[in-house]
Amino acid sequence: MAKKAVAYDEKAILTLDPLAHIRLRTGMYIGRLGTGSNPNDGIYILLKEVVDNAIDEFIMGEGKRIEITRDGEKVTVRDYGRGIPLGKVVDCVSKMHTGGKYNDDVFQFSVGLNGVGTKAVNALSEDFEVKAWRSGKARRATFNRGKKRKVEDCDEPSSPNGTFVGFTPDHEIFGDYQWREEFIEHRLRYYAFLNTGLTLKYNNRLFKSKNGLRDLLAEELGEEPGLYGIMHHRDNQLECAFTHTHNYGETYYSFVNGQHTSDGGTHQSAFREGLLKGINEFAKKSFAGPDVRDGLIGAVAVKVQEPVFESQTKNKLGSTDVRSWIVPAVKDAVVVWLHKNPEIAGELVKKVEANERLRKELSAVKKQARERAKKTAIRIPKLTDCKVHLGSKKARADESSIFLTEGDSAGGSMVQARDVDTQAIFSLKGKPLNCYGLKRDSIYKNEELYNIMRALGIEESVDDLRYNKVVIATDADVDGMHIRNLLLTYFLRYFEELVVTGHVYIFETPLFRVRNKKETRYCFTETERELAMAEVSKPEVTRFKGLGEISPREMKQFMGGNIRLVQVRVKAMSEVSKALGFYMGKNTPERKNFIIDNLISEVV
């Protein structure tokens, strides 16, 4: 039956209230929604926007303390800055594109959303409260899902200037969410590293830093310090730090106006270039960039008046004009530091020369691997690519994923179920090589690991990664878990940067199907299965032992709009080697005792 046409006339034209538009098109303003299980989920973006405003006050020299509390689902932020001008308290949290961020004399290096941030928090909160103090006077306003409820003025002569914001994220928008302490505390640590002299208090825990980015790298390295002391430079608009480690690849932490740019950008590229130029000028050499940077861990933070980001969530800086001043500033700082620290300079140059020798030795192994691959097949074996790299499909490159799955059975089902434009499938032959403790040449000598590298496009550099998401898709059994760990070891050992920058994910599929003639439910846990069995009459229960047992029709929904991906995160670089050594090293008795002890504790 044909759908009845709707008249396109004056009545069809709608004008949405700006805050209603935020609720309708939430992703435009805060990116993903989520349930709080990922640090980039919406509830943490709401908190970030409020804290960013408080940080802006500190940057402008107003207020050295910020107090954050969380009581259940409600979060509050109190700063001791100038306080919102009382006559504009309501407008600043409810009228779009209203705020002081447009005035460069008032806010020179803002990290907020330029008049959008607190409006988004207001619109997406069940309850929202703002209060400002200025010179003994105060104004308080409360809202419900962006709708104003009450405004009141009062005299509070003993209260210091500043602003208070309290909010409870709306369950209508975010569903059944939960705050995770480690994500909040991780963000607050970064705020402290980037703003020396600032104290952040969160539920009676203090976060502060004396040495900025040097402290950040020291915390990431933990008990395994770099090969030499951390280089650290700071001026009015630029701060940077770096050292070398025994690890492969490069790892960076970059920031713009206090915003963590997890995908880097032009400032990070300029930092890398300046570092290369500085080391070459000091050593009077022409070292190649990969030789200088292999094993390097670095951090860079810049202040830019009008930064241009490549997305609303500001994960990558696009401003091209920053290169002209960052490159020479970093180069000069590196040269001065090396001249002041001759012993460290000697260690650094030794590391670079060692990298150079290893690269030349590895080139022969790479050549053999390429020749072997050409003889085997014209195309990459077991890769079913997607169309995102072709023609007009390139516009969807950010949506691209490659699923690393075990065996032809699972791979075949996923190939039939996938989105051919954005989802590629790579089928493993079996269990990959355990590459813990092996040198880099191992991944070129092992056919499977080499083909994974070719499929991802990272044979020469992780900068060439062809897919935005690398998804590990294995069976929910002991063998599947082992394969998952082997793949994670591969990435963490040789391509740690992919994990640190958030490109590696775990694919979650249901463990059980509970159904009768009228309905079907898919359950991801035993608790969900028990609940479904209690609610579905005369249920038939199926346990999916492997991905290959899920039909393409069923798999399609799990790879589509209902996809569940868990991002692989590294709490700190120092934890990586410990975890790999414990789970993938040669300490079999220790692992066995750990498993036995934990099984007993579960039974008890």
C-alpha positions as CSV (number, residue, x, y, z in Angstrom):
1,M,0.0,0.0,0.0
2,A,1.5,3.3,-1.1
3,K,2.2,5.8,1.7
4,K,-0.1,8.8,1.7
5,A,1.7,11.9,0.6
6,V,2.0,14.7,3.2
7,A,1.4,18.2,1.9
8,Y,4.5,20.4,1.7
9,D,3.1,23.8,2.7
10,E,3.5,26.4,5.4
11,K,2.4,24.0,8.1
12,A,5.2,21.6,7.2
13,I,7.9,24.2,8.0
14,L,8.9,23.9,11.7
15,T,11.1,26.1,13.8
16,L,12.7,24.4,16.8
17,D,13.7,26.1,20.0
18,P,17.5,26.0,20.1
19,L,17.6,23.8,23.2
20,A,15.0,21.5,21.8
21,H,17.3,21.1,18.7
22,I,20.1,20.0,21.1
23,R,17.9,17.3,22.5
24,L,16.7,16.2,19.0
25,R,20.2,16.3,17.4
26,T,22.4,15.6,20.4
27,G,25.3,14.1,18.5
28,M,25.8,17.4,16.7
29,Y,26.7,19.0,20.0
30,I,28.4,16.4,22.2
31,G,29.3,13.5,19.8
32,R,28.3,10.1,21.0
33,L,25.7,9.3,23.7
34,G,26.8,6.0,25.3
35,T,26.1,4.7,28.8
36,G,29.2,5.9,30.7
37,S,31.3,2.9,29.8
38,N,33.6,4.9,27.5
39,P,35.4,8.1,28.5
40,N,34.1,9.8,25.4
41,D,30.5,9.1,26.2
42,G,28.2,12.1,26.4
43,I,27.9,12.4,30.2
44,Y,31.6,13.0,30.5
45,I,31.4,15.6,27.7
46,L,28.8,17.4,29.8
47,L,31.1,17.4,32.8
48,K,34.0,18.5,30.6
49,E,32.0,21.5,29.2
50,V,31.3,22.8,32.7
51,V,34.8,22.3,34.0
52,D,36.2,23.9,30.9
53,N,34.5,27.1,31.8
54,A,36.0,27.0,35.2
55,I,39.4,26.3,33.6
56,D,38.9,29.4,31.4
57,E,38.7,31.5,34.5
58,F,42.0,30.1,35.8
59,I,43.7,30.7,32.5
60,M,42.6,34.3,32.7
61,G,44.2,34.6,36.1
62,E,41.0,34.3,38.2
63,G,40.5,31.5,40.7
64,K,43.1,28.9,41.6
65,R,40.7,26.3,42.9
66,I,37.9,24.2,41.4
67,E,35.7,21.9,43.5
68,I,33.9,19.0,41.8
69,T,31.5,16.6,43.6
70,R,29.5,13.7,42.5
71,D,26.6,12.3,44.6
72,G,25.0,9.4,42.7
73,E,24.1,10.7,39.3
74,K,24.3,14.4,40.1
75,V,27.6,16.3,39.5
76,T,28.4,19.8,40.7
77,V,31.3,22.2,39.8
78,R,32.2,25.3,41.8
79,D,34.9,27.7,40.7
80,Y,36.3,30.9,42.3
81,G,36.7,33.0,39.2
82,R,34.9,36.2,38.3
83,G,31.4,34.8,38.3
84,I,28.9,35.1,35.4
85,P,27.6,38.7,35.3
86,L,24.4,38.4,37.3
87,G,22.2,40.0,34.6
88,K,23.3,37.4,32.1
89,V,23.2,34.2,34.3
90,V,20.1,32.9,32.6
91,D,21.1,33.9,29.1
92,C,24.5,32.3,29.4
93,V,23.0,28.8,30.1
94,S,19.9,29.0,27.9
95,K,20.4,31.2,24.9
96,M,22.6,29.8,22.1
97,H,25.7,31.6,21.1
98,T,25.7,33.8,24.2
99,G,28.8,34.2,26.3
100,G,32.1,36.0,26.9
101,K,34.1,33.7,24.7
102,Y,33.6,35.9,21.7
103,N,35.5,38.7,23.4
104,D,39.2,38.2,23.1
105,D,39.9,40.7,25.7
106,V,37.9,38.7,28.3
107,F,38.8,35.1,27.2
108,Q,42.0,34.9,25.2
109,F,42.5,31.1,25.1
110,S,39.1,29.5,25.6
111,V,38.6,25.7,25.7
112,G,34.8,25.9,25.9
113,L,32.3,25.6,23.0
114,N,32.1,29.3,22.4
115,G,28.6,29.9,23.7
116,V,27.2,26.4,23.3
117,G,28.7,24.2,26.1
118,T,26.5,25.0,29.2
119,K,23.4,25.3,27.0
120,A,24.0,21.7,25.9
121,V,24.5,20.6,29.5
122,N,21.3,22.5,30.5
123,A,19.2,21.0,27.6
124,L,20.4,17.4,28.2
125,S,19.9,17.4,32.0
126,E,16.9,16.3,34.0
127,D,17.8,19.0,36.6
128,F,20.2,21.9,36.0
129,E,21.2,24.6,38.4
130,V,23.5,27.6,38.0
131,K,24.5,30.2,40.6
132,A,26.9,33.1,40.3
133,W,28.4,35.3,43.0
134,R,29.8,38.8,42.3
135,S,30.7,41.3,45.0
136,G,28.4,39.9,47.7
137,K,25.4,39.5,45.4
138,A,24.2,36.2,43.9
139,R,21.7,35.0,41.3
140,R,20.5,31.4,41.1
141,A,18.5,29.8,38.3
142,T,17.1,26.2,38.0
143,F,16.0,24.4,34.9
144,N,14.4,21.1,33.9
145,R,15.5,19.7,30.5
146,G,16.3,23.2,29.4
147,K,13.1,24.8,30.6
148,K,13.5,27.6,33.1
149,R,11.8,26.8,36.5
150,K,13.0,29.5,39.0
151,V,15.2,32.5,39.2
152,E,16.1,34.2,42.5
153,D,18.4,36.9,43.8
154,C,20.0,37.1,47.2
155,D,22.7,38.9,49.2
156,E,25.6,36.7,50.3
157,P,28.3,39.2,51.4
158,S,30.6,36.4,52.8
159,S,30.6,34.2,49.6
160,P,33.6,34.6,47.3
161,N,33.1,35.4,43.6
162,G,32.6,32.5,41.2
163,T,30.1,30.2,39.6
164,F,28.4,27.0,40.6
165,V,26.8,24.5,38.2
166,G,25.0,21.3,39.2
167,F,23.4,18.9,36.8
168,T,21.9,15.4,36.4
169,P,22.2,13.9,32.9
170,D,18.8,13.1,31.5
171,H,17.8,9.4,31.3
172,E,15.5,10.2,28.4
173,I,18.7,11.0,26.4
174,F,21.4,8.8,27.9
175,G,19.3,5.8,29.0
176,D,20.6,3.7,31.9
177,Y,24.0,5.4,32.4
178,Q,26.6,5.0,35.1
179,W,29.5,7.3,36.0
180,R,32.9,5.7,36.2
181,E,35.3,7.2,38.7
182,E,38.5,6.3,36.7
183,F,37.3,8.3,33.7
184,I,36.5,11.3,35.8
185,E,39.8,11.2,37.7
186,H,41.8,10.6,34.5
187,R,40.3,13.8,33.0
188,L,41.0,15.8,36.2
189,R,44.6,14.6,36.2
190,Y,45.0,16.0,32.7
191,Y,43.5,19.3,33.8
192,A,46.1,19.5,36.6
193,F,49.0,18.6,34.3
194,L,48.0,21.4,31.9
195,N,47.4,24.0,34.5
196,T,50.2,24.2,37.0
197,G,49.1,26.2,40.0
198,L,45.5,25.0,39.8
199,T,44.0,22.7,42.5
200,L,41.1,20.5,41.6
201,K,39.2,18.9,44.4
202,Y,37.0,15.9,43.6
203,N,35.1,14.3,46.4
204,N,37.9,15.1,48.8
205,R,40.7,14.0,46.5
206,L,43.1,16.7,45.3
207,F,44.7,16.9,41.8
208,K,47.5,19.3,41.2
209,S,50.9,19.4,39.4
210,K,54.1,21.4,39.8
211,N,55.9,20.3,36.6
212,G,53.1,20.1,34.0
213,L,53.7,17.8,31.1
214,R,56.9,16.4,32.7
215,D,54.6,15.1,35.5
216,L,52.3,13.6,32.8
217,L,55.0,11.6,31.1
218,A,56.5,10.6,34.5
219,E,53.1,9.2,35.5
220,E,52.6,7.4,32.2
221,L,56.1,5.8,32.4
222,G,55.7,4.8,36.1
223,E,58.4,2.6,37.4
224,E,59.9,2.2,34.0
225,P,61.5,5.6,33.3
226,G,62.8,6.7,29.9
227,L,66.3,6.1,28.6
228,Y,67.3,9.5,29.9
229,G,65.8,12.4,31.8
230,I,62.6,14.0,30.4
231,M,63.1,17.0,28.3
232,H,60.7,19.8,29.4
233,H,60.1,23.2,27.9
234,R,57.4,25.8,28.7
235,D,56.7,29.3,27.6
236,N,53.5,31.5,27.3
237,Q,52.0,29.6,24.4
238,L,53.9,26.3,24.2
239,E,54.8,23.5,26.5
240,C,56.4,20.2,25.4
241,A,58.2,17.2,26.9
242,F,59.6,14.0,25.6
243,T,62.0,11.1,26.2
244,H,62.8,7.8,24.6
245,T,61.8,4.3,25.9
246,H,62.6,0.7,24.8
247,N,59.2,0.4,23.2
248,Y,58.5,0.4,19.4
249,G,56.7,3.2,17.6
250,E,55.7,6.7,18.9
251,T,53.3,7.8,21.5
252,Y,52.0,11.4,21.9
253,Y,49.7,13.3,24.2
254,S,48.7,16.6,22.6
255,F,46.5,19.4,23.8
256,V,45.1,22.7,22.6
257,N,43.9,25.3,25.1
258,G,43.6,22.5,27.6
259,Q,41.6,20.2,25.3
260,H,43.0,16.7,24.8
261,T,43.4,16.3,21.0
262,S,43.4,12.5,21.0
263,D,43.7,12.4,17.2
264,G,46.6,14.9,17.2
265,G,46.6,17.5,14.5
266,T,48.8,20.2,13.1
267,H,50.3,21.1,16.4
268,Q,51.4,17.5,17.0
269,S,52.9,17.3,13.5
270,A,54.7,20.6,14.1
271,F,56.1,19.3,17.4
272,R,57.4,16.2,15.7
273,E,59.0,18.3,12.9
274,G,60.6,20.7,15.4
275,L,62.0,17.9,17.4
276,L,63.6,16.3,14.4
277,K,65.1,19.6,13.2
278,G,66.5,20.3,16.7
279,I,68.2,16.9,17.1
280,N,69.7,17.0,13.6
281,E,71.0,20.6,14.2
282,F,72.6,19.6,17.5
283,A,74.1,16.3,16.2
284,K,75.0,17.9,12.8
285,K,73.4,14.9,11.1
286,S,70.5,14.2,8.8
287,F,68.8,11.5,10.7
288,A,65.5,10.3,9.2
289,G,62.3,11.1,11.1
290,P,61.4,7.4,11.9
291,D,64.9,6.9,13.4
292,V,64.6,9.9,15.7
293,R,61.1,9.1,16.8
294,D,61.0,5.4,17.2
295,G,60.5,4.6,20.9
296,L,59.7,8.2,21.7
297,I,56.9,9.3,24.1
298,G,56.1,13.0,23.9
299,A,53.6,15.6,25.0
300,V,52.8,19.0,23.6
301,A,50.3,21.7,24.7
302,V,49.7,24.9,22.9
303,K,47.5,28.0,23.4
304,V,45.8,29.3,20.3
305,Q,43.4,32.2,20.1
306,E,41.1,31.0,17.4
307,P,41.7,27.2,17.0
308,V,40.1,25.4,14.1
309,F,39.2,21.8,14.9
310,E,38.1,19.1,12.5
311,S,35.0,18.1,14.5
312,Q,32.7,19.5,17.2
313,T,34.3,17.3,19.9
314,K,37.7,18.8,19.1
315,N,39.8,15.7,18.9
316,K,42.0,17.0,16.1
317,L,43.5,20.4,15.4
318,G,43.2,21.6,11.9
319,S,44.8,25.1,12.2
320,T,47.6,25.4,9.6
321,D,49.1,28.6,10.8
322,V,50.5,27.1,14.1
323,R,53.3,25.3,12.3
324,S,55.1,28.6,11.6
325,W,55.8,29.2,15.2
326,I,55.7,25.8,16.8
327,V,58.4,24.2,14.7
328,P,61.1,26.8,15.4
329,A,60.1,27.1,19.0
330,V,60.5,23.3,19.6
331,K,63.7,23.1,17.5
332,D,65.4,25.9,19.5
333,A,64.2,24.4,22.9
334,V,65.6,21.0,21.9
335,V,69.0,22.4,20.8
336,V,69.4,24.5,24.0
337,W,68.4,21.5,26.2
338,L,70.8,19.1,24.5
339,H,73.7,21.6,24.8
340,K,72.9,22.0,28.5
341,N,72.7,18.3,29.1
342,P,75.7,16.7,27.3
343,E,75.4,13.3,28.9
344,I,71.7,13.0,28.1
345,A,72.5,14.3,24.5
346,G,74.9,11.4,24.2
347,E,72.3,8.8,25.2
348,L,69.7,10.3,22.9
349,V,72.1,10.3,19.9
350,K,73.0,6.6,20.7
351,K,69.4,5.7,20.7
352,V,68.8,7.4,17.3
353,E,71.9,5.7,15.8
354,A,70.7,2.3,17.1
355,N,67.3,2.9,15.5
356,E,69.0,3.8,12.3
357,R,71.0,0.5,12.3
358,L,67.9,-1.6,13.1
359,R,65.9,0.1,10.3
360,K,68.6,-0.7,7.8
361,E,68.9,-4.3,9.0
362,L,65.1,-4.6,8.9
363,S,64.9,-3.3,5.3
364,A,66.2,-6.6,4.0
365,V,63.6,-8.5,6.0
366,K,60.9,-6.2,4.7
367,K,62.0,-6.8,1.2
368,Q,61.9,-10.5,1.6
369,A,58.4,-10.3,3.1
370,R,57.1,-8.2,0.2
371,E,58.6,-10.6,-2.4
372,R,57.1,-13.6,-0.6
373,A,53.7,-11.8,-0.5
374,K,53.8,-11.1,-4.2
375,K,54.4,-14.8,-5.0
376,T,51.6,-15.9,-2.7
377,A,48.8,-13.7,-4.0
378,I,48.1,-10.5,-5.8
379,R,45.6,-9.4,-3.2
380,I,46.0,-9.7,0.6
381,P,44.9,-13.2,1.5
382,K,41.7,-13.5,3.6
383,L,40.9,-9.7,3.3
384,T,37.4,-8.7,2.1
385,D,37.8,-5.0,1.8
386,C,35.1,-2.3,1.9
387,K,34.4,0.5,-0.6
388,V,35.2,3.4,1.6
389,H,38.6,4.0,0.0
390,L,37.1,4.4,-3.5
391,G,35.8,7.5,-5.1
392,S,32.8,9.2,-3.4
393,K,33.0,6.7,-0.6
394,K,36.1,8.4,0.8
395,A,33.8,10.9,2.6
396,R,32.8,8.1,5.0
397,A,36.4,7.2,5.9
398,D,35.8,8.0,9.6
399,E,33.1,5.3,9.6
400,S,35.4,2.6,8.3
401,S,36.2,-0.5,10.3
402,I,38.1,-3.7,9.8
403,F,37.0,-6.8,11.7
404,L,39.8,-9.3,12.6
405,T,37.9,-12.6,13.0
406,E,38.9,-16.2,13.5
407,G,38.3,-18.7,10.7
408,D,36.3,-18.9,7.5
409,S,33.0,-19.8,9.2
410,A,32.8,-16.6,11.3
411,G,34.3,-14.6,8.5
412,G,31.8,-15.9,6.0
413,S,28.9,-14.9,8.1
414,M,30.3,-11.5,8.8
415,V,31.0,-10.9,5.1
416,Q,27.4,-11.5,4.3
417,A,26.2,-9.3,7.1
418,R,28.5,-6.3,6.8
419,D,28.0,-2.9,5.4
420,V,30.0,-3.2,2.2
421,D,30.8,0.5,2.1
422,T,32.5,0.8,5.5
423,Q,33.2,-2.6,7.0
424,A,36.1,-4.9,5.9
425,I,36.7,-8.4,7.1
426,F,40.0,-10.1,7.7
427,S,39.8,-13.9,8.5
428,L,42.6,-15.3,10.5
429,K,44.0,-18.8,9.6
430,G,44.3,-19.9,13.2
431,K,46.0,-18.7,16.4
432,P,48.5,-15.9,15.6
433,L,52.1,-16.0,16.8
434,N,52.7,-15.0,20.4
435,C,55.1,-12.1,19.7
436,Y,55.7,-11.1,23.3
437,G,59.4,-10.5,23.8
438,L,60.2,-10.9,20.0
439,K,62.0,-8.3,17.9
440,R,60.3,-6.3,15.2
441,D,61.6,-8.6,12.4
442,S,59.2,-11.3,13.7
443,I,56.2,-9.6,12.3
444,Y,57.7,-9.5,8.8
445,K,58.8,-13.2,9.0
446,N,55.4,-14.4,10.2
447,E,53.0,-14.5,7.2
448,E,49.8,-14.0,9.2
449,L,51.1,-11.0,11.2
450,Y,52.6,-9.5,8.1
451,N,49.3,-9.8,6.2
452,I,47.4,-8.1,9.1
453,M,49.9,-5.2,8.9
454,R,49.4,-5.0,5.1
455,A,45.6,-5.1,5.5
456,L,45.7,-2.2,8.0
457,G,48.1,-0.2,5.8
458,I,50.6,0.2,8.6
459,E,53.6,-1.6,7.1
460,E,55.6,1.6,7.0
461,S,53.8,3.9,9.5
462,V,50.7,3.9,11.7
463,D,49.9,7.2,10.2
464,D,48.8,5.3,7.1
465,L,46.1,3.3,9.0
466,R,43.4,2.6,6.4
467,Y,40.5,2.1,8.9
468,N,39.3,4.3,11.7
469,K,38.4,1.2,13.9
470,V,40.3,-2.0,14.2
471,V,37.9,-4.5,15.7
472,I,38.9,-7.8,17.2
473,A,36.0,-10.3,16.7
474,T,36.6,-13.7,18.4
475,D,34.5,-16.4,19.8
476,A,33.3,-16.2,23.4
477,D,35.3,-19.2,24.6
478,V,38.7,-20.0,25.9
479,D,40.3,-20.2,22.4
480,G,38.6,-17.0,21.3
481,M,39.9,-15.2,24.4
482,H,43.4,-16.6,23.7
483,I,43.3,-15.3,20.1
484,R,42.1,-11.9,21.4
485,N,45.0,-11.7,23.8
486,L,47.5,-12.7,21.1
487,L,46.2,-9.9,18.8
488,L,46.3,-7.4,21.6
489,T,49.9,-8.4,22.3
490,Y,50.7,-7.8,18.7
491,F,49.2,-4.3,18.7
492,L,50.6,-3.3,22.1
493,R,54.1,-4.7,21.3
494,Y,54.6,-3.1,17.9
495,F,51.8,-0.6,17.3
496,E,51.0,0.8,20.8
497,E,50.0,4.1,19.3
498,L,46.9,2.6,17.7
499,V,45.7,1.5,21.1
500,V,46.6,4.7,22.9
501,T,44.8,6.8,20.3
502,G,41.7,4.7,20.6
503,H,41.6,2.9,17.3
504,V,41.4,-0.7,18.7
505,Y,38.1,-2.3,19.8
506,I,36.6,-5.5,21.0
507,F,33.4,-6.7,19.2
508,E,30.7,-7.9,21.5
509,T,28.1,-10.4,20.3
510,P,25.3,-12.1,22.2
511,L,26.1,-15.3,24.2
512,F,22.5,-16.6,24.2
513,R,19.3,-16.4,22.2
514,V,16.0,-16.8,24.1
515,R,12.9,-17.2,21.9
516,N,9.5,-18.6,21.4
517,K,7.1,-18.3,18.4
518,K,6.3,-14.7,19.2
519,E,9.5,-13.1,20.2
520,T,13.3,-13.4,20.2
521,R,15.7,-11.9,22.7
522,Y,19.5,-11.8,22.5
523,C,21.4,-11.9,25.7
524,F,25.0,-10.7,26.3
525,T,25.3,-12.0,29.9
526,E,23.9,-14.9,32.0
527,T,21.9,-12.4,34.0
528,E,20.2,-11.2,30.9
529,R,19.5,-14.8,29.9
530,E,17.9,-15.6,33.3
531,L,15.7,-12.5,33.0
532,A,14.7,-13.4,29.5
533,M,13.9,-17.0,30.5
534,A,11.6,-15.7,33.3
535,E,9.8,-13.3,31.0
536,V,9.4,-15.4,27.8
537,S,7.0,-18.2,28.0
538,K,8.2,-21.7,27.0
539,P,11.5,-20.4,25.8
540,E,14.0,-22.1,23.5
541,V,17.5,-21.2,24.7
542,T,20.5,-21.3,22.3
543,R,24.1,-20.8,23.5
544,F,26.3,-19.3,20.7
545,K,29.6,-21.2,21.0
546,G,31.1,-19.2,18.2
547,L,30.6,-16.4,15.8
548,G,30.1,-18.9,13.0
549,E,26.9,-20.1,14.7
550,I,25.2,-16.7,14.3
551,S,23.4,-16.6,11.0
552,P,24.2,-13.7,8.6
553,R,20.7,-12.4,9.1
554,E,21.2,-12.2,12.8
555,M,24.8,-11.0,12.5
556,K,23.6,-8.1,10.4
557,Q,21.9,-6.4,13.3
558,F,24.9,-6.9,15.6
559,M,27.2,-5.3,13.0
560,G,24.7,-2.5,12.2
561,G,22.8,0.0,14.4
562,N,22.9,-2.3,17.4
563,I,26.7,-2.9,17.3
564,R,28.5,-3.1,20.6
565,L,32.1,-2.2,20.6
566,V,34.4,-1.9,23.6
567,Q,37.3,0.4,23.2
568,V,40.6,-1.0,24.3
569,R,42.2,1.5,26.7
570,V,45.6,1.9,28.3
571,K,45.4,3.3,31.8
572,A,49.1,4.1,31.7
573,M,52.0,3.1,29.5
574,S,53.7,1.6,32.6
575,E,50.9,-0.9,32.9
576,V,51.3,-2.3,29.4
577,S,54.6,-4.2,29.9
578,K,53.4,-5.5,33.3
579,A,50.2,-6.9,31.8
580,L,51.9,-8.4,28.7
581,G,54.6,-10.0,30.9
582,F,52.1,-11.5,33.2
583,Y,49.6,-12.8,30.7
584,M,51.8,-13.6,27.7
585,G,55.3,-14.2,29.2
586,K,56.9,-17.3,30.4
587,N,55.6,-17.2,34.0
588,T,53.3,-20.2,33.6
589,P,53.3,-21.2,37.3
590,E,52.4,-17.7,38.4
591,R,49.5,-17.4,35.9
592,K,48.3,-20.9,36.9
593,N,48.1,-19.9,40.6
594,F,46.4,-16.6,39.7
595,I,43.7,-18.5,37.8
596,I,43.2,-21.1,40.6
597,D,43.0,-18.3,43.2
598,N,40.4,-16.4,41.3
599,L,38.3,-19.4,40.5
600,I,38.2,-20.3,44.2
601,S,37.2,-16.7,45.1
602,E,34.4,-16.9,42.5
603,V,33.1,-20.1,44.0
604,V,33.3,-18.9,47.5
